[in-house]
Amino acid sequence: MEGVHQEAILKIQAVLNNQPKRQNKSYNNNISHTPRIQPLTEESLAFRLNVSQETVRKNRIDLPSTLFIAWCKEYDRAGLGWEFKPDTGLYHPLI
């Protein structure tokens, strides 16, 4: 059965590799195509920073907001700061 799956995967890869390459044409130059980073739950932010949820919560509570933002920048793979907004209950990126 595994051989059948590998054969199917190889066929799909061959089809994809033989398709014509897409041109990078922009149909609307007025719209920015930069993806927006969405607000995160505490669990998602902990995963992004590679720390535990408890660590995120403790630092948010114990540190002044400016130090919490700096701490997030240190651990965030893109160097982003994150700010907790009580009205949404989410952590919002600071860009």
GIQUIFEN-V894668 format. One record per backbone hydrogen bond with DSSP energy under -0.5 kcal/mol. CO is the residue of the C=O (numbers start at 1). NH is the residue of the N-H. If there is no record, write none. Layout:
CO&NH + CO&NH
//
This chain:
1&5 + 2&6 + 3&7 + 4&8 + 5&9 + 6&10 + 7&11 + 8&12 + 9&13 + 10&14 + 11&15 + 12&16 + 13&17 + 14&18 + 16&19 + 23&25 + 25&27 + 28&31 + 36&38 + 40&91 + 41&45 + 42&46 + 43&47 + 44&48 + 45&49 + 46&50 + 46&51 + 47&50 + 52&56 + 53&57 + 54&58 + 55&59 + 56&60 + 57&61 + 58&62 + 59&63 + 64&67 + 64&68 + 65&69 + 66&70 + 67&71 + 68&72 + 69&73 + 70&74 + 71&75 + 72&76 + 76&79 + 81&94 + 83&92 + 84&86 + 85&88 + 85&89 + 85&90 + 90&85 + 90&92 + 91&40 + 92&83 + 93&95 + 94&81
//
